[in-house]
Amino acid sequence: MNTQPVGEYELRDDIALKLLDEVAKEPTVSQRALSARLDIALGLVNTYLKRLCKKGHLKVTTLPRNRIKYLITPQGFAEKARLTYSYMNISLNYIRDMRGRIERVYGSIREQGHSRILLWGDGEIAELCFVSTRGLPLEIVAVVSSSPGTGNDFFGRPVISPDGVAAFSFDVVVLASTDADFGNMMNTAGIAKEKVFCL
């Protein structure tokens, strides 16, 4: 997403969009509640809301008991639509890029004569990896998660913890996780580096 300078902060479009979405759903929402919902600092919420008001995207009215109500202006609705379109465009480009990476990795796996994949990660990237195996002579045997739930499965495949890897037979590991500690976990699980394919 684009950023725009705002004092010592940069105004990120994704946060501005989330704030506009939340205010549209609940005009009397408190800044503290917004901070908790969006998992950003209270001071940053305040900075963003002030900036949105200054740009004419929000209006503030005072209610009894020192409460505030946010109203999205016509310019604010137009900005929300623009940010939504921009976000969708970026997301689609990201998905296309990731699909391309997955196809290249799967091509390399097939060229080396492998077919049984252990998928390391259980998020959105892993979902794309799973969908991309359709029609290919590749099989995802299990999915590794750093916090697997009891009895969980991933599109019918078992979800296991890193210490459960030894129970499965696989040719390669496809890294579909953004977990910064995956290297240590793979070492602990006894997975050789040459078996790992990164996206």
C-alpha angles and dihedrals in degrees: 000000000000121000130211124198115254111175108291091344133068116231104233116205094219092058092045089052092049091050092050090048093051094046090049090054096043116015094185095052114136124237089240091056090048090051091053095044095048095035094231131125118279091234090054091051088053092049093050094047092049090050092049089051092047091052090051096248095116136032123201125215126183120235129193117286091036093288124149131218122202119212121194110225124216087260088051092054090049090050091048090053091048093049092047091052091047092049092049091048092051091046093051091049090050091050091049091049093048092047088053091051092048092050091051092049092047089049090054091047091052093045089056090052097249126137111161112084131191106204112215107207135032104216135097094297089054090051090055089048091053095047090048092060091067111115092011127106090245130112129199103214099184143345122234118217128178088221110029118180121227111271094001120148134189111221088327095315121115117257110219138177120247090259090058095061095098091067092066132073113223140152101212143004121232111205107222097159137096091205105134092211097057092111093059092043092052091048090050090049090052097242115158115232092233089063093058123095116192124204 
